[in-house]
């Protein structure tokens, strides 16, 4: 198994007849999925998603793939193929289309409807091409065939990409549910046919590679959901991803069976479920769904609310309910169902929401105490079965953290893929398929790009470090006026502290130390404001560290007169 090394440099010029694969997101992380394929100077992109921030990224709304390597090659992009409509696969598209709005988008009916609605908010009217399983489209040098796969959202597709360099198959996210709610199976016959043709490189979903056996059926949730509905005495509040159509369908079915009305809460939930209903992917009995404003007129035992926030997102509806910062107030006897997975990194945020809801008297049902979620990804047993069907000549695990990629690689090796033909890469690592052999050949820039409000890419790791210090240690500001000629103190120093945990009066102790340091520097002829600021920072920083074992952000201000 090959793997990247820190010393990897820029990749060499792509040889004629070779295919280059560059993941810009989704390898070494859960989310931000994006892969760029290059042949004969032309590019094909598969997916362009976002990653949601963790606690150590305060203030960040979204994390995008790094488009640096594409900025000078936008005219070389044939199209963006979208495998399905989850945010971690389509959320970054608006930001890429800001650079070039006419890049064609290719995907299934529901996927395109979801991204078009999102792009409308960004005032972008895309060029789209709708495809379905079995379709085959030529995009420049890339001959793409689309294959039905089962996932936790309808209309998911894998894509087989044919070029003169060979046949590459990208699974997207998939599992092999044999009893799917929409009766749309993963097309194993199509994968077997591609195997007969010869799959030169298989890029395969790794998310559940560590999980033994087979992923449970989505319909297994139905009985659990009915049981929860049967025992609920007051309102039921369900939190789910805004694009999890299959899960929402089961909530609607249970609500209809138990005589409850349903209201969607949150802009993305209302928008996505409206699209799914209009396109026929969500079956809604007449009169079942009502406007949230009418709920006050209904008895509490007839109410179901469906909202976002299952990952503990601070601005989502459920988190705001837990914090008493939402018009819907949790009361004793309410039932809250977290009907989704727990994305790695979100554990603390989710449990904080669960504790907040429980504090107000809610009965919280989640995957830790009831089977209210099944995964949308193939587990180890399915992946073994899948590799035995596909028989890839080269394997590249994608979509997962390092432990998932490594586990997926081991599964491939067990089914007979030679270890020297299994490529474990990470974001930015370039893999070239040359003469039927996949090898790592270099690395390109693929860092995190942060979206913070209206700014994209302006926030850096340095800014986030400052935010973490401010949030954890507080800030101490020091104001002093000095003579511009002599450097002697004319006014101050004045100290103010916020969030440091140190009383303002305590700083009286350090004022003489600052004055002494500044007077000494004036005698030495130091008058440059920046040097004086550094002197103040060191003086007060040492005092705070020695006396309080804290490291607040210190902001010295030196004014010359």
C-alpha positions as CSV (number, residue, x, y, z in Angstrom):
1,X,0.0,0.0,0.0
2,X,1.4,3.4,-1.0
3,X,0.9,6.4,1.2
4,X,1.8,10.1,1.1
5,X,5.0,11.5,2.6
6,X,5.5,15.0,4.0
7,X,8.4,15.6,1.6
8,X,6.2,15.2,-1.5
9,X,6.7,18.1,-3.9
10,X,4.7,19.4,-6.9
11,X,3.7,16.6,-9.3
12,X,5.5,16.3,-12.6
13,X,4.0,17.2,-15.9
14,X,1.2,14.6,-16.7
15,X,2.5,12.2,-19.4
16,X,0.5,11.8,-22.6
17,X,-2.2,9.1,-22.2
18,X,-2.2,9.2,-18.4
19,X,-5.0,10.1,-16.0
20,X,-4.4,12.3,-13.0
21,X,-6.6,12.1,-9.8
22,X,-6.4,14.9,-7.3
23,X,-8.6,14.8,-4.2
24,X,-9.2,18.3,-2.9
25,X,-11.3,17.2,0.0
26,X,-12.9,14.2,1.7
27,X,-9.7,12.2,2.4
28,X,-8.6,12.3,6.0
29,X,-11.9,13.9,7.0
30,X,-15.7,13.4,6.9
31,X,-17.0,16.0,4.5
32,X,-15.7,18.5,1.9
33,X,-15.7,15.8,-0.8
34,X,-14.2,16.9,-4.0
35,X,-12.1,15.0,-6.6
36,X,-10.5,16.4,-9.8
37,X,-9.8,14.2,-12.8
38,X,-7.4,15.4,-15.5
39,X,-6.8,13.9,-18.9
40,X,-5.1,15.6,-21.9
41,X,-5.3,19.0,-20.3
42,X,-9.0,18.8,-19.5
43,X,-10.6,18.5,-16.0
44,X,-13.6,16.7,-14.7
45,X,-14.7,17.4,-11.1
46,X,-16.7,14.9,-9.0
47,X,-18.6,16.6,-6.2
48,X,-17.8,19.8,-4.4
49,X,-18.9,19.7,-0.8
50,X,-18.4,21.5,2.5
51,X,-17.1,20.5,5.9
52,X,-18.9,21.7,9.0
53,X,-16.7,23.4,11.7
54,X,-15.7,21.9,15.0
55,X,-15.4,23.5,18.4
56,X,-11.8,24.6,17.8
57,X,-12.9,26.7,14.8
58,X,-15.0,29.4,16.5
59,X,-17.0,31.7,14.3
60,X,-16.6,29.6,11.1
61,X,-19.8,28.8,9.2
62,X,-18.4,26.4,6.6
63,X,-15.1,24.9,5.4
64,X,-14.6,24.7,1.7
65,X,-12.1,22.8,-0.5
66,X,-9.1,24.8,-1.6
67,X,-9.7,26.0,-5.2
68,X,-6.2,27.4,-5.6
69,X,-5.0,24.8,-8.2
70,X,-8.2,25.4,-10.3
71,X,-8.2,29.2,-10.4
72,X,-5.9,29.4,-13.4
73,X,-7.6,26.5,-15.1
74,X,-11.3,27.3,-14.9
75,X,-11.6,27.2,-18.7
76,X,-10.3,23.6,-18.7
77,X,-13.2,22.3,-16.5
78,X,-15.6,20.2,-18.6
79,X,-18.2,19.8,-15.9
80,X,-18.9,19.1,-12.2
81,X,-20.6,15.7,-11.6
82,X,-22.6,15.6,-8.4
83,X,-23.2,12.1,-7.1
84,X,-26.0,13.1,-4.7
85,X,-27.5,16.1,-2.9
86,X,-26.0,16.0,0.6
87,X,-24.2,19.2,1.7
88,X,-20.8,17.5,2.0
89,X,-21.0,16.8,-1.7
90,X,-22.8,19.9,-3.1
91,X,-22.4,22.7,-0.5
92,X,-19.2,24.1,-2.1
93,X,-20.6,24.4,-5.6
94,X,-21.8,28.0,-5.2
95,X,-18.4,29.2,-4.2
96,X,-16.7,27.5,-7.1
97,X,-19.3,28.9,-9.6
98,X,-18.6,32.4,-8.2
99,X,-15.3,32.0,-10.0
100,X,-16.9,30.8,-13.3
101,X,-20.7,30.6,-13.3
102,X,-21.1,28.6,-16.5
103,X,-19.4,25.4,-15.5
104,X,-21.9,22.7,-16.3
105,X,-23.5,20.8,-13.4
106,X,-24.4,17.1,-14.0
107,X,-26.5,15.1,-11.6
108,X,-29.8,13.4,-11.0
109,X,-33.2,15.2,-10.8
110,X,-33.3,15.6,-7.0
111,X,-29.6,16.5,-6.8
112,X,-29.9,19.2,-9.4
113,X,-33.1,20.6,-7.8
114,X,-31.4,20.9,-4.4
115,X,-28.3,22.6,-5.8
116,X,-30.4,24.9,-8.1
117,X,-32.3,26.1,-5.0
118,X,-29.1,26.8,-3.2
119,X,-27.6,28.6,-6.2
120,X,-30.7,30.8,-6.4
121,X,-29.8,32.2,-3.0
122,X,-26.4,33.1,-4.4
123,X,-28.0,34.6,-7.5
124,X,-26.4,32.1,-9.8
125,X,-28.3,30.5,-12.7
126,X,-26.3,27.4,-13.6
127,X,-26.1,25.3,-16.7
128,X,-27.3,21.8,-15.8
129,X,-27.6,18.4,-17.4
130,X,-30.0,15.9,-15.8
131,X,-28.9,12.3,-15.9
132,X,-30.3,9.1,-14.5
133,X,-28.9,5.6,-13.9
134,X,-28.0,3.9,-17.1
135,X,-27.3,7.2,-18.9
136,X,-24.0,7.8,-20.6
137,X,-22.6,11.2,-21.5
138,X,-19.5,12.3,-23.3
139,X,-17.8,15.4,-21.7
140,X,-14.7,16.1,-23.7
141,X,-12.2,13.3,-23.1
142,X,-14.4,11.9,-20.3
143,X,-17.0,9.3,-21.2
144,X,-19.2,9.1,-18.1
145,X,-21.7,6.4,-17.3
146,X,-24.1,6.7,-14.3
147,X,-25.0,3.9,-12.0
148,X,-27.7,3.7,-9.4
149,X,-26.5,3.4,-5.8
150,X,-28.5,3.3,-2.6
151,X,-27.8,5.9,0.1
152,X,-29.6,7.9,2.7
153,X,-31.0,10.3,0.1
154,X,-32.9,9.4,-3.1
155,X,-31.3,9.5,-6.6
156,X,-27.7,8.9,-5.6
157,X,-25.4,7.9,-8.4
158,X,-21.9,6.3,-8.9
159,X,-20.0,7.4,-12.0
160,X,-17.8,5.3,-14.3
161,X,-15.3,7.5,-16.1
162,X,-13.8,6.1,-19.3
163,X,-10.7,7.7,-20.9
164,X,-8.0,6.3,-23.1
165,X,-6.0,5.9,-19.8
166,X,-8.5,3.4,-18.5
167,X,-11.8,2.9,-16.7
168,X,-12.2,4.6,-13.3
169,X,-15.2,4.1,-11.1
170,X,-16.1,6.5,-8.3
171,X,-18.8,5.1,-6.0
172,X,-19.8,8.4,-4.3
173,X,-21.5,7.5,-1.0
174,X,-23.3,4.2,-1.1
175,X,-24.6,1.1,0.7
176,X,-26.3,-2.0,-0.4
177,X,-29.7,-1.9,1.4
178,X,-31.7,-4.8,-0.1
179,X,-35.0,-3.4,1.1
180,X,-34.8,0.3,0.4
181,X,-37.8,2.5,1.0
182,X,-37.9,3.6,-2.7
183,X,-37.1,0.1,-4.0
184,X,-34.0,1.6,-5.8
185,X,-31.2,-0.9,-5.3
186,X,-27.5,-0.5,-5.8
187,X,-27.0,-1.8,-9.3
188,X,-24.6,-4.6,-8.7
189,X,-25.3,-5.9,-12.2
190,X,-23.9,-2.7,-13.7
191,X,-20.8,-3.0,-11.5
192,X,-20.3,-6.6,-12.5
193,X,-20.5,-5.5,-16.2
194,X,-17.9,-2.9,-15.6
195,X,-15.8,-5.5,-13.8
196,X,-15.9,-7.6,-17.0
197,X,-14.7,-4.6,-18.9
198,X,-11.9,-4.1,-16.4
199,X,-11.9,-1.5,-13.7
200,X,-8.5,0.1,-13.7
201,X,-9.1,2.3,-10.7
202,X,-11.9,2.1,-8.1
203,X,-12.5,5.1,-5.7
204,X,-14.6,3.6,-2.9
205,X,-16.5,5.1,0.0
206,X,-14.7,4.3,3.3
207,X,-17.0,5.9,5.9
208,X,-18.1,2.5,7.5
209,X,-15.1,0.4,6.6
210,X,-14.4,-0.2,10.3
211,X,-17.9,-1.4,11.0
212,X,-18.3,-5.2,10.7
213,X,-21.1,-6.9,8.9
214,X,-23.8,-5.3,6.9
215,X,-25.5,-1.9,7.4
216,X,-29.1,-2.2,8.7
217,X,-32.1,-1.5,6.5
218,X,-33.5,2.0,6.6
219,X,-37.0,0.5,7.1
220,X,-35.8,-1.1,10.3
221,X,-36.3,2.3,11.9
222,X,-40.1,2.3,11.2
223,X,-41.1,0.1,14.2
224,X,-38.9,2.0,16.6
225,X,-40.4,5.3,15.3
226,X,-43.9,3.9,15.8
227,X,-43.0,2.8,19.4
228,X,-41.7,6.3,20.2
229,X,-44.8,7.9,18.7
230,X,-47.1,5.5,20.6
231,X,-45.6,6.5,24.0
232,X,-45.3,10.2,23.5
233,X,-47.7,12.2,25.6
234,X,-47.0,15.7,24.3
235,X,-45.2,17.2,21.3
236,X,-42.7,15.3,19.3
237,X,-39.7,17.2,17.9
238,X,-37.5,15.4,15.3
239,X,-34.1,16.6,14.3
240,X,-32.6,15.4,11.1
241,X,-30.4,16.5,8.2
242,X,-32.4,18.8,5.9
243,X,-31.8,16.5,3.0
244,X,-32.5,13.1,4.6
245,X,-35.7,12.4,2.6
246,X,-36.0,8.8,3.5
247,X,-35.8,9.5,7.3
248,X,-38.4,12.3,7.0
249,X,-40.7,10.0,5.1
250,X,-40.7,7.6,8.0
251,X,-41.5,10.4,10.4
252,X,-44.4,11.5,8.2
253,X,-45.7,8.0,8.0
254,X,-45.7,7.6,11.8
255,X,-47.3,11.0,12.3
256,X,-50.1,10.1,9.9
257,X,-50.7,6.8,11.6
258,X,-50.9,8.4,15.0
259,X,-53.1,11.3,14.0
260,X,-50.5,14.1,14.4
261,X,-49.9,17.1,12.2
262,X,-46.4,17.9,11.0
263,X,-44.6,21.3,10.7
264,X,-41.2,21.9,9.2
265,X,-39.0,24.3,11.1
266,X,-35.9,26.0,9.6
267,X,-35.3,27.5,6.1
268,X,-33.3,24.6,4.7
269,X,-35.7,22.0,6.0
270,X,-38.7,23.8,4.6
271,X,-37.0,24.3,1.2
272,X,-35.6,20.8,0.7
273,X,-38.8,19.0,1.8
274,X,-40.8,21.2,-0.5
275,X,-38.6,20.3,-3.4
276,X,-38.7,16.5,-2.5
277,X,-42.5,16.7,-2.3
278,X,-42.9,18.6,-5.5
279,X,-40.7,16.1,-7.4
280,X,-42.5,13.1,-5.9
281,X,-39.7,11.8,-3.7
282,X,-41.6,12.6,-0.5
283,X,-45.1,11.2,-0.2
284,X,-47.2,13.6,1.9
285,X,-50.9,12.7,2.7
286,X,-53.3,15.7,2.2
287,X,-53.6,17.9,5.3
288,X,-50.7,16.2,7.1
289,X,-48.2,19.1,6.9
290,X,-49.2,22.5,8.3
291,X,-47.6,25.8,8.8
292,X,-45.6,26.2,12.0
293,X,-47.7,29.3,12.9
294,X,-50.8,27.2,13.2
295,X,-49.4,24.9,15.9
296,X,-50.6,26.9,18.8
297,X,-54.2,26.1,17.7
298,X,-53.5,22.3,18.0
299,X,-53.4,20.1,21.1
300,X,-49.8,19.2,22.0
301,X,-50.4,15.5,21.5
302,X,-51.3,16.1,17.9
303,X,-48.0,18.0,17.0
304,X,-44.8,16.9,15.3
305,X,-42.1,19.4,14.5
306,X,-39.2,18.4,12.1
307,X,-36.1,20.6,12.3
308,X,-32.4,20.8,11.8
309,X,-29.7,20.7,14.4
310,X,-29.0,17.0,14.9
311,X,-25.3,17.7,15.0
312,X,-25.4,20.3,17.7
313,X,-24.9,23.2,15.3
314,X,-25.2,26.3,17.5
315,X,-27.4,28.3,15.2
316,X,-29.7,25.4,14.2
317,X,-33.3,25.2,15.6
318,X,-32.7,22.4,18.0
319,X,-29.7,24.0,19.7
320,X,-31.6,27.2,20.1
321,X,-34.5,25.3,21.7
322,X,-32.1,23.7,24.1
323,X,-30.7,27.2,24.9
324,X,-34.1,28.8,25.3
325,X,-33.3,31.0,22.4
326,X,-36.2,29.9,20.1
327,X,-39.9,30.7,19.8
328,X,-40.6,27.0,20.4
329,X,-40.1,26.3,24.1
330,X,-39.2,22.8,25.3
331,X,-41.5,21.8,28.2
332,X,-41.8,18.9,30.6
333,X,-43.0,15.8,28.7
334,X,-41.9,16.8,25.1
335,X,-40.2,14.0,23.2
336,X,-37.2,14.9,21.1
337,X,-35.8,12.4,18.5
338,X,-32.3,12.9,17.1
339,X,-32.8,10.8,13.9
340,X,-29.3,11.0,12.5
341,X,-25.7,9.8,12.8
342,X,-23.1,11.4,15.1
343,X,-20.4,12.9,12.8
344,X,-16.9,12.6,14.4
345,X,-15.9,15.8,16.1
346,X,-19.5,16.8,16.9
347,X,-19.9,14.6,20.0
348,X,-19.5,17.4,22.6
349,X,-21.8,19.7,20.8
350,X,-24.5,17.0,20.4
351,X,-24.3,15.9,24.1
352,X,-24.5,19.5,25.2
353,X,-27.8,19.9,23.2
354,X,-29.1,16.6,24.7
355,X,-28.3,17.8,28.2
356,X,-30.0,21.1,27.5
357,X,-33.1,19.5,26.2
358,X,-33.2,17.1,29.1
359,X,-32.8,19.9,31.6
360,X,-36.1,21.4,30.4
361,X,-37.9,18.1,30.9
362,X,-37.7,16.6,27.4
363,X,-37.4,12.8,26.8
364,X,-34.5,12.7,24.3
365,X,-34.3,9.6,22.0
366,X,-31.1,9.2,20.1
367,X,-29.0,6.5,18.5
368,X,-27.3,5.8,21.9
369,X,-30.6,4.7,23.5
370,X,-32.8,3.6,20.6
371,X,-32.4,2.5,17.0
372,X,-33.6,5.8,15.4
373,X,-30.7,5.9,12.9
374,X,-29.1,3.6,10.4
375,X,-26.1,4.6,8.3
376,X,-26.2,5.5,4.6
377,X,-22.8,3.9,4.0
378,X,-21.6,0.3,3.3
379,X,-20.1,-1.6,6.2
380,X,-17.2,-4.0,5.9
381,X,-19.3,-7.0,4.8
382,X,-20.8,-5.0,2.0
383,X,-17.4,-3.6,0.9
384,X,-15.9,-7.1,0.7
385,X,-18.9,-8.3,-1.4
386,X,-18.5,-5.2,-3.6
387,X,-14.8,-5.6,-4.2
388,X,-15.3,-9.3,-5.1
389,X,-17.8,-8.1,-7.7
390,X,-15.7,-5.2,-9.1
391,X,-12.2,-6.9,-8.9
392,X,-10.4,-3.5,-9.4
393,X,-6.9,-3.5,-10.7
394,X,-6.1,-0.5,-8.4
395,X,-8.0,0.7,-5.4
396,X,-8.1,4.2,-3.8
397,X,-10.2,4.5,-0.6
398,X,-12.0,7.9,-0.4
399,X,-14.5,9.6,1.9
400,X,-13.3,9.1,5.4
401,X,-10.8,9.8,8.1
402,X,-7.4,8.1,8.1
403,X,-8.7,5.1,10.2
404,X,-11.5,4.6,7.7
405,X,-9.2,4.8,4.7
406,X,-6.8,2.3,6.2
407,X,-9.6,-0.1,7.1
408,X,-11.0,0.1,3.6
409,X,-7.5,-0.6,2.1
410,X,-7.2,-3.7,4.3
411,X,-10.6,-4.9,3.0
412,X,-9.4,-4.5,-0.6
413,X,-6.3,-6.4,0.2
414,X,-8.3,-9.3,1.7
415,X,-10.3,-9.6,-1.6
416,X,-7.1,-9.9,-3.7
417,X,-6.2,-6.4,-4.7
418,X,-2.3,-6.3,-4.6
419,X,-1.1,-4.2,-1.8
420,X,1.2,-2.3,-4.1
421,X,-1.9,-1.3,-6.1
422,X,-3.8,0.1,-3.2
423,X,-3.2,3.9,-2.9
424,X,-3.9,5.6,0.4
425,X,-3.9,9.3,-0.2
426,X,-5.0,12.4,1.5
427,X,-6.3,15.8,0.5
428,X,-4.0,17.4,-2.1
429,X,-2.0,14.2,-2.9
430,X,-1.8,13.6,-6.6
431,X,-2.4,10.0,-8.0
432,X,-1.5,9.3,-11.6
433,X,-2.9,6.3,-13.5
434,X,-0.1,5.4,-16.0
435,X,-0.1,2.2,-18.1
436,X,-2.7,0.7,-15.8
437,X,-0.8,1.4,-12.6
438,X,-1.9,4.0,-9.9
439,X,0.9,5.8,-8.1
440,X,1.3,8.9,-5.9
441,X,3.4,11.4,-7.8
442,X,3.2,14.7,-5.9
443,X,1.1,17.0,-3.8
444,X,-0.8,20.3,-4.4
445,X,-2.2,22.9,-2.0
446,X,-5.4,21.6,-0.5
447,X,-5.9,23.4,2.9
448,X,-9.0,24.5,4.6
449,X,-10.8,27.6,3.3
450,X,-13.1,29.1,5.9
451,X,-16.4,30.8,5.3
452,X,-17.1,33.4,8.0
453,X,-20.2,35.4,7.3
454,X,-19.7,37.0,3.9
455,X,-15.9,36.5,3.9
456,X,-14.5,33.5,2.1
457,X,-10.8,32.6,2.7
458,X,-10.1,35.7,4.7
459,X,-10.0,33.9,8.1
460,X,-6.8,31.9,8.6
461,X,-5.5,29.5,11.2
462,X,-3.8,32.5,12.9
463,X,-7.2,34.2,13.2
464,X,-8.7,31.0,14.7
465,X,-5.9,30.7,17.2
466,X,-6.6,34.3,18.3
467,X,-10.3,33.5,18.6
468,X,-9.5,30.4,20.7
469,X,-7.2,32.4,23.0
470,X,-9.9,35.1,23.4
471,X,-12.6,32.5,24.1
472,X,-10.5,30.5,26.6
473,X,-8.1,33.0,28.2
474,X,-9.7,36.5,27.6
475,X,-7.9,39.7,26.6
476,X,-5.8,42.3,28.5
477,X,-5.4,45.7,26.9
478,X,-2.7,48.1,28.0
479,X,-2.8,51.8,27.0
480,X,0.1,54.1,27.4
481,X,1.1,57.6,26.0
482,X,4.8,58.3,25.4
483,X,6.9,61.2,24.3
484,X,7.8,60.6,20.6
485,X,11.3,62.1,21.1
486,X,12.4,60.7,24.5
487,X,10.2,57.6,24.8
488,X,9.2,58.7,28.4
489,X,5.7,58.0,29.7
490,X,3.4,60.9,29.4
491,X,0.1,59.2,30.3
492,X,-0.9,55.8,31.7
493,X,-0.3,52.9,31.7
494,X,-4.0,51.9,31.9
495,X,-5.0,48.3,32.0
496,X,-8.4,46.7,31.1
497,X,-9.2,43.0,31.1
498,X,-12.1,41.1,29.7
499,X,-12.7,37.4,30.2
500,X,-9.3,36.8,31.8
501,X,-10.7,35.8,35.2
502,X,-8.4,38.4,36.9
503,X,-9.9,41.3,38.8
504,X,-9.1,44.8,37.4
505,X,-7.7,45.9,40.7
506,X,-5.1,43.1,40.6
507,X,-3.4,44.8,37.7
508,X,-2.3,47.7,40.0
509,X,0.5,45.3,41.0
510,X,1.9,45.2,37.5
511,X,1.7,48.9,36.6
512,X,5.0,49.7,38.3
513,X,6.7,46.9,36.4
514,X,5.5,48.3,33.1
515,X,6.6,51.8,34.1
516,X,10.0,50.5,35.1
517,X,10.5,48.6,31.9
518,X,9.4,51.6,29.7
519,X,11.7,54.0,31.7
520,X,14.6,51.7,31.3
521,X,14.0,51.4,27.5
522,X,13.7,55.2,27.3
523,X,17.1,55.5,28.9
524,X,18.5,53.1,26.3
525,X,17.1,55.3,23.5
526,X,14.2,53.0,22.5
527,X,11.3,55.1,21.2
528,X,9.9,53.0,18.3
529,X,6.2,52.1,19.2
530,X,6.3,48.5,18.0
531,X,9.3,47.8,20.2
532,X,7.6,49.4,23.2
533,X,4.5,47.3,22.5
534,X,6.5,44.1,22.5
535,X,8.2,45.2,25.8
536,X,4.8,45.8,27.4
537,X,3.5,42.5,26.1
538,X,6.4,40.6,27.6
539,X,6.2,42.3,30.9
540,X,2.5,41.8,31.6
541,X,2.6,38.4,30.0
542,X,5.2,37.1,32.4
543,X,3.3,38.6,35.3
544,X,0.0,37.0,34.4
545,X,1.7,33.7,33.7
546,X,3.7,33.6,36.9
547,X,0.9,34.8,39.1
548,X,-2.2,33.2,37.5
549,X,-1.0,30.5,35.1
550,X,-3.0,32.0,32.3
551,X,-2.1,33.2,28.8
552,X,-4.7,35.8,27.7
553,X,-4.3,37.8,24.5
554,X,-2.4,40.9,25.4
555,X,-3.1,44.0,23.3
556,X,-0.7,46.9,24.0
557,X,-1.5,50.3,22.5
558,X,1.3,52.9,22.5
559,X,0.4,56.5,21.4
560,X,3.1,59.0,20.6
561,X,2.7,62.7,21.4
